[in-house]
Amino acid sequence: MMTILCLLLQTTLAAEPVTLELPNWTVHRTEQEQHLNIRYEKATTDCGVEFDRWYGFPPDGSAMEVKTERPVVASGKSVNMITTRVFAGQEQEVQVLFLHGSNWEVRYVFKGCSNVLAEGIAKRITVIPAEMAADISLPWTIREVRDKMKNGTNWLYKLSGTTANREPVEGTRRHEVLDINDAFMVVRQVTMDAEGKESDTADKARGWETLEFQKADMTWEVLRTQKLELEGGTFDCVVVHSRNKHTGNESSWWLVVDRPGIYARIIDHGNP
């Protein structure tokens, strides 16, 4: 399952990441994909950096799912990446991993490399250079959300992706703040299908403590800053990746820097 919520709002970031167009195929961690045909190679970028890479191909040659992993330090450079992959006939954006000298799935682009190897691993790879990823913190606190969010605030998300049963998800979801006090915030969520027909409405009261990333059942990590261009505008964001310790469910969150409490994009990656 992967569900993506993209903000249909308005707003504006720093240095640009590097984007490269590559062929469309994927890489996997071997112990998780024993049924795949695995090929191992050593390689060198045009920057002169050596690394290991693993290729996995299903017997029928179809597209494969890529696991979501954390950014790491590779050969002294911190590199964070996202890529687009095709699975079950749909393009889905996922974060991918770069590791040097290990049997994990590998992405092999460094800042400053003018070309990658002739063969590629994805249709598009965005490389976030080390200086863009260093010392990034959350752009706002829950206290700031409580102090600056107003009753009547509205925001609208576009829904896309698939359910756990691989059924397509389409439509929009509108959020409206009904009440804010020192203990909780009440938000009305109205979900509409692709034709604009209302399919679900719910008023949800959330205690402020439940909105924190720093929860006992959650691990989380600030990944990078990103300039996110959506239908509603361009947003300066800080990207956070979270994982539920009990269920294994993973999510990615794009926190809009200058709008406390607003996420430009939310991706529910589901359980691994």
Buried (B, 14 or more C-beta within 10 A) or exposed (E): BBBBBBBBBEBEBEEEBBEBEBEBBBBBBBEEBEEBEBEEEEBEBEEEBEBBBBBBBBEEEEBBBBBBBEBBEBBEBBBBBBBBBBBEEBEBBBBBBBBBEBBBBBBBBBBEBEEBBEEBBBBBBBBBBBEBBEEBEBBBEBEEBBEEBEEEBEBBBBBBBBEEEEEEBEBBBBBBBBEBEEEBBBBBBBBBBEEEEEEEEEEEEEEBEEBEBEBEEBEBEBBBBBBBEBEBBBBBBBBBBBBBEEEEBBBBBBBBBEBBBBBBBBBBBBEE
